[in-house]
Amino acid sequence: MASVSPVFARSLIGWQRLHGRRDLPWQGTRDAYRVWLSEIMLQQTRVATVLGLFPRFVARFPDVQTLAAAPVEAVLALWAGMGYYARARNLHLCARRIVEKYAGHFPQTAAELAELPGIGRSTAAAIAVFVSHERAAILDGNVKRVLCRHFALEGAPVGAVEKTLWKQAESLLPAAADMPAYTQGLMDLGATRCTRRAPRCADCPLITSCLAFQQDRVQDLPTPRARIEKPRRVARFLLISDGARVFLQRRPMTGVWGGLYALPEDAALLPRLGLADSLPVSLPPRVHVFTHFCLEIHPLLYRVAQMPIPDDATLECLSIADALQAGIPAPVARLLREIAPQATGIGAHGSKPR
């Protein structure tokens, strides 16, 4: 490991104070609730997406007590479009834990925060830095990229390499008073300068000490992980619609899209809805990529003149407009927008009215 100089932290802090992001809606506060909420939202989600959701979320749930008291379904509905819905379920569980165990007050240290649902080591450190100015290291994907390039660290940033990165990150920390600017600087540098593709090295405050730049290896680092082909699953989505309404089904809380409304997949529903002999329209298949697998979706559109009365309590008949606001996965939302004009004016059992 290369020897560490305080120049790294000083350069980054000075750059952040001049050029870093300072107008994000969750900045400029030591309110642990807003800091925590923003850090959870920013996990695996672009800032531009969070900018649209954060103000609406805070307006609906202004504090941890309000969030804890809300049904998880309401949280999931407002989370729609963010993806990685386990974050929303853990957010709700964490809020309840804070209210029940800590009387609505967030723990102050990174070590205590990391014990809460959905808050890992790096996120806990970020919260503790911005709220309490604790000297704690963060190591999200952007920071891993910055450190791997700056110190020309070989190997994919997992396992033993990740342990080395944690040690490196901890060795770079400045004094507590400078921790917020330093930590925000690392985040800003990885998000706006030391990007995965097309890095802006000429605008980087660390260019003179970056070993990857000196060795012309910026594009080679971090070392990519070995590519493993993701397993593929197949699902048939049943779109039963009269052009204005659609059947949705609440998914179990565990598993893919847990707790969200989605399109039913069980063909055994069709006879009970009087659609056993109906011929669906097969819409083009599409693939939705998850972290660990790919879902091959085959949508089957059952166009009806009048929505059947279900005998299944898990089915809900919603207008397409309400369905799009109900907290549904992104591929389901795209399908509903796609079928709304197609289904209008189509008769029962898939036949056009004569």
Secondary structure, 3 states (H helix, E strand, C coil): CCCCCCHHHHHHHHHHHHHCCCCCCCCCCCCHHHHHHHHHHCCCCCHHHHHHHHHHHHHHCCCHHHHHHCCHHHHHHHHCCCCCCHHHHHHHHHHHHHHHHHCCCCCCCHHHHCCCCCCCHHHHHHHHHHHHCCCCCCCCHHHHHHHHHHCCCCCCCCHHHHHHHHHHHHHCCCCHHHHHHHHHHHHHHHHHCCCCCCCCHHHCCCCCCCHHHHCCCHHHCCCCCCCCCCCEEEEEEEEEECCCEEEEEECCCCCCCCCCEECCCCCCHHHHCCCCCCCCEECCCEEEECCCCEEEEEEEEEECCCCCCCCCCCEEEEEHHHHCCCCCCHHHHHHHHHHHHHHCCCCHHHCCCC
